[in-house]
Amino acid sequence: MALIGWIISIGALLGGLALRQDAPFPHADQIADGLLLAAFLACPSFWAEAPFGIGRKPRIMACLAMLLALPSILMRP
């Protein structure tokens, strides 16, 4: 599960940074903020001790849900 967390974290971080740099569409900054939040939530090294009582699996599943919901956000008129 930690490997999935690292893959999601690195992918979301790079995607968020790329959107901040290029910003080819109107709401790219908001989506970039969401990707950077997903990178923070999925990073296993920040949350190794479960500081707020939230375990690793619920955070990674929340990040997966955020990333899978991203296409529905992008398809808004």
matplotlib code that plots the C-alpha trace (Angstrom):
import matplotlib.pyplot as plt

x = [0.0, 2.9, 4.1, 0.7, 0.9, 4.3, 3.1, 0.0, 2.0, 4.7, 2.2, -0.1, 2.8, 4.2, 0.8, 0.0, 3.3, 2.9, -0.6, 0.7, 3.5, 1.4, -2.2, -3.7, -7.4, -9.4, -9.6, -6.2, -5.0, -7.9, -7.2, -3.5, -4.3, -6.4, -3.5, -1.1, -3.5, -3.7, 0.1, 0.1, -2.6, -1.0, 2.6, 3.5, 6.4, 4.3, 1.6, 3.8, 2.5, -1.2, -1.1, -4.8, -6.0, -6.4, -4.8, -3.0, -5.6, -8.5, -6.2, -5.0, -8.5, -9.6, -6.8, -7.8, -11.4, -10.2, -8.0, -10.8, -13.3, -10.9, -12.3, -15.8, -14.5, -12.7, -15.8, -18.0, -19.2]
y = [0.0, 2.3, 1.8, 2.9, 5.9, 6.9, 6.5, 8.6, 11.2, 11.6, 11.6, 14.1, 16.4, 16.4, 17.0, 19.8, 21.5, 21.1, 22.7, 25.6, 26.2, 25.9, 26.6, 26.2, 26.5, 28.7, 26.6, 25.0, 26.6, 25.1, 21.6, 22.1, 22.9, 19.7, 17.7, 19.1, 18.3, 14.7, 14.5, 15.6, 13.2, 10.2, 10.7, 7.9, 9.7, 12.6, 10.3, 7.4, 7.6, 8.5, 11.8, 12.6, 9.1, 8.6, 5.5, 5.0, 3.1, 5.6, 8.5, 6.6, 5.6, 9.2, 10.3, 7.6, 8.9, 12.5, 11.5, 9.4, 12.2, 14.6, 13.9, 14.7, 18.1, 18.8, 18.0, 20.7, 23.3]
z = [0.0, 0.6, -2.9, -4.3, -2.0, -3.3, -7.0, -6.4, -4.4, -7.0, -9.9, -8.3, -7.3, -10.8, -12.3, -9.9, -10.6, -14.4, -14.2, -12.1, -14.7, -17.9, -16.9, -20.4, -19.3, -16.9, -13.7, -13.9, -10.7, -8.7, -10.1, -9.4, -5.8, -5.6, -7.1, -4.6, -1.8, -3.1, -3.2, 0.5, 1.5, -0.2, 0.8, 3.2, 4.9, 6.2, 7.7, 9.0, 12.6, 11.8, 13.7, 13.5, 14.0, 10.2, 8.9, 5.7, 3.7, 4.1, 3.0, -0.1, -1.0, -0.7, -3.0, -5.5, -5.4, -6.0, -8.9, -10.5, -10.1, -11.9, -15.4, -14.3, -13.0, -16.3, -18.4, -16.9, -19.4]

ax = plt.figure().add_subplot(projection="3d")
ax.plot(x, y, z, "-o")
ax.set_aspect("equal")
plt.show()
